[in-house]
Amino acid sequence: MLVVGIKSRPVYKGLEIDIHSARHLFALEGDGAGALLDQIKSVGSGFLEKAEILYVGPESQAGKLRELQSFDFWTAPTIPVLLNRLKASLQAARMGTRLYLSGTEGFIGQAMQVALDLGIDFNSIRTEHRGSTARRVQCVHCKGITDNVTTSPFTCSHCGLPLLVRDHYSRRLGAFQGVNIDAEEPGTAPRPEVLFP
Amino acid sequence: MNIEFRQETFRDDFTFRNSPAAIRRFPFPFHEDSYMYSVNMEPHVKGAPGSAFESLIDVDEHYISEMNDRAKVLKEDPLRCQALPHMMTSQWDTLELLMEQQAAGYPEHFSLIKDGDNWHWINRPLGIDQKFVFGDVSTLPYEPMEYITRQAQGDFCIVDQRDNNLWMDAGIATTQADWSLDFDIGMNFMEWHGPVPLAHQLGVFERALKFLLNLQQGKPVRRLNWTMTINPRLDTSPENYPKWGPDRTTVTPENVGNKVHLRCELQSLWRLPRSNAILFVIRCYLIKMEEVATVPKWARRLPRVLRSLPPELVDYKGLTRYRQTTIDWLSKFDDGAPTSPGIFPD
């Protein structure tokens, strides 16, 4: 479960299928597949004939999604490849298309950036967090982004400073803020603690 | 009134000082002997001559040096000034407001002549004489917000109003108290205030937002906010925390009077006429403890205020390492006498 009460972090309310949509576009990562499968249990599979599913993650989940026989199913080898395809699908999307994102927070954040850049209102996007609570973090000093951060502090993968992960999230960057933890007395950073398993 | 502009620095050798007159006009942020967050907004109307409220956009003896410091920060880090594409109308609103207010408050230093959309701006302290077409970006050397805020003291945020919220969609921040424009741009009012402790639970932001959504044109409001800074450093950004963070460990009983500064933000909020956005001015004033000590009322009050702070606030404002040293030093000026209400010197 994600920590609650961070004012700047989006609330991931759940994937809830909008059955009135003309098209459904899913971008799913890893355990995010389960969020879609759980929806089918509650609303049935009727919407799948209008659904395009983009997936990145282990083959075990891909198999379950493939069996759904949705209108389109496509798997990506990596997140950046999926994001490219998501952009293409959104550029071609028509009125009445509903976007759904599920997976880790870092994945949802990056997919949402693609959607925001194309002018989609973030309030209209259905999201559900699944999988690890690892964070995507921007170093406030060098501006480099480190993915899958599970500890605080952690070492910035770009400039090497030990960073405290602040509970402050930017939707525009799809990332939390990392701030040098021992700036006042360099060399005094505490040992990393796994806070986001 | 002619201002005598000081040549001084806010980094390296830190030659910044306040003249005796600048000390008297410092907007001391405490109206009583204790402090807690509140929706402390009041109409932004002109105040007494010789105070920081004399003009609605205040220009003081530090003007030229502050503008030099801003130019240095922007050269090192252009991301300190950003505007999302839909903010261009509000950028022009901002340019007009700042030019008009500076020209009205200080006609000997600034002039604005309008002939339809052909405008002529003269900034004598900075030696600028600019003819341009209002609304035509190609006639200025920068986009309008950056152009005018390179000539105006304080940080500036332009917040867009939609969906019953305020969105920080443009701004310039080179004199900020540890917040990142690059990180916060695009956030709404609740989001960018996310890291502030205690105030959310007190309902402060909910009430402040409701109040600001109804802000009217021609009726700006203001509030004072504060923190403390070691050395007179304007650029205490999170980006540069590794540069200024170590200063906090250098305070001793011997140097506290010279090193520790009270940092006051005179924040004013203005509804903009064309865009319906709000211009949020965050004007920073610095005063060292030795200077505070020359005003008996403030020297009595400040140690009392510092003692009254809840621990969350001490931590959030970064005072932990030097608060007690500062209280100890200031306490010799506190004879226990009562202080008069309000912020102004007796």
Contacts between the chains, C-beta under 8 A, distances in Angstrom:
chain1	res1	chain2	res2	distance
A	6	B	194	6.5
A	7	B	190	5.3
A	7	B	191	6.0
A	7	B	193	7.0
A	7	B	194	3.5
A	7	B	200	6.6
A	8	B	187	6.2
A	8	B	190	7.8
A	8	B	191	3.9
A	8	B	192	7.2
A	8	B	194	3.8
A	8	B	195	7.9
A	138	B	183	6.9
A	140	B	180	5.5
A	140	B	183	6.4
A	140	B	238	4.6
A	140	B	239	5.9
A	140	B	241	7.6
A	141	B	238	7.8
A	141	B	239	6.0
A	141	B	240	7.9
A	141	B	241	7.2
A	141	B	242	6.5
A	143	B	79	7.4
A	143	B	182	7.2
A	161	B	242	7.1
A	166	B	195	6.7
A	167	B	194	7.5
A	167	B	195	7.2
A	168	B	183	7.3
A	168	B	194	5.5
A	168	B	195	5.1
A	169	B	194	7.9
A	170	B	183	5.2
A	170	B	184	7.1
A	170	B	186	7.3
A	170	B	187	6.9
A	171	B	186	6.7
A	171	B	187	7.4
A	171	B	191	7.9
A	172	B	185	6.6
A	172	B	186	4.1
A	172	B	187	7.8
A	173	B	183	6.9
A	177	B	180	7.2
A	177	B	183	5.5
A	177	B	238	7.7
A	179	B	238	5.8
A	179	B	241	6.4
A	180	B	241	5.6
A	180	B	242	5.3
A	180	B	245	7.3
A	183	B	241	4.6
A	183	B	242	4.6
A	183	B	245	3.3
A	183	B	246	7.1
A	184	B	245	4.2
A	184	B	246	5.9
A	184	B	248	5.2
A	184	B	249	5.8
A	184	B	321	7.3
A	185	B	246	7.2
A	185	B	249	6.1
A	186	B	242	7.7
A	186	B	246	7.4
